[in-house]
C-alpha cells in the first residue's frame, strides 16, 4: 500500500517529540516508518472487526 511518509524535515524537524519517537522505535528510513503505520492501521481494523462482531453477537442473543 503506497503511503507518502518521510523521516527528514516536516513534523520531524518542527516537533521534538516526533524525532524522539522515531529514535525510540529505532526507525531510520521512510520505508520502516511506512511499515509501522501500515501495521497500526491493520491492528485498528482488526479491533474494529472484533467490536462489530461482539456487538452483533450480543444483539443476536
C-alpha positions as a Python dict, from the first residue, in 0.01 Angstrom:
ca = {
    (1, 'X'): (0, 0, 0),
    (2, 'X'): (164, 329, -102),
    (3, 'X'): (193, 572, 189),
    (4, 'X'): (373, 904, 150),
    (5, 'X'): (582, 948, 465),
    (6, 'X'): (919, 1095, 545),
    (7, 'X'): (1170, 1092, 827),
    (8, 'X'): (1360, 1411, 737),
    (9, 'X'): (1207, 1757, 762),
    (10, 'X'): (837, 1830, 810),
    (11, 'X'): (699, 1734, 1152),
    (12, 'X'): (1025, 1566, 1246),
    (13, 'X'): (1213, 1895, 1212),
    (14, 'X'): (945, 2102, 1390),
    (15, 'X'): (831, 1872, 1672),
    (16, 'X'): (1099, 1730, 1902),
    (17, 'X'): (858, 1458, 2019),
    (18, 'X'): (827, 1328, 1663),
    (19, 'X'): (1204, 1299, 1639),
    (20, 'X'): (1233, 1127, 1976),
    (21, 'X'): (952, 883, 1884),
    (22, 'X'): (1144, 780, 1573),
    (23, 'X'): (1452, 725, 1788),
    (24, 'X'): (1258, 519, 2045),
    (25, 'X'): (1113, 297, 1771),
    (26, 'X'): (1458, 280, 1606),
    (27, 'X'): (1319, 397, 1271),
    (28, 'X'): (1590, 512, 1031),
    (29, 'X'): (1406, 527, 698),
    (30, 'X'): (1074, 623, 547),
    (31, 'X'): (1021, 257, 449),
    (32, 'X'): (1042, 147, 813),
    (33, 'X'): (802, 425, 916),
    (34, 'X'): (551, 326, 648),
    (35, 'X'): (567, -36, 769),
    (36, 'X'): (484, 76, 1125),
    (37, 'X'): (197, 293, 1001),
    (38, 'X'): (54, 6, 794),
    (39, 'X'): (81, -232, 1092),
    (40, 'X'): (-103, 9, 1319),
    (41, 'X'): (-375, 52, 1056),
    (42, 'X'): (-421, -325, 1028),
    (43, 'X'): (-438, -359, 1407),
    (44, 'X'): (-707, -89, 1422),
    (45, 'X'): (-907, -265, 1151),
    (46, 'X'): (-892, -596, 1340),
    (47, 'X'): (-1003, -422, 1661),
    (48, 'X'): (-1296, -262, 1479),
    (49, 'X'): (-1399, -600, 1333),
    (50, 'X'): (-1382, -757, 1678),
    (51, 'X'): (-1602, -480, 1822),
    (52, 'X'): (-1855, -522, 1541),
    (53, 'X'): (-1863, -900, 1578),
    (54, 'X'): (-1901, -878, 1956),
    (55, 'X'): (-2186, -628, 1930),
    (56, 'X'): (-2363, -836, 1665),
    (57, 'X'): (-2327, -1147, 1880),
    (58, 'X'): (-2471, -968, 2186),
    (59, 'X'): (-2774, -847, 1986),
    (60, 'X'): (-2834, -1195, 1842),
    (61, 'X'): (-2866, -1349, 2187),
}
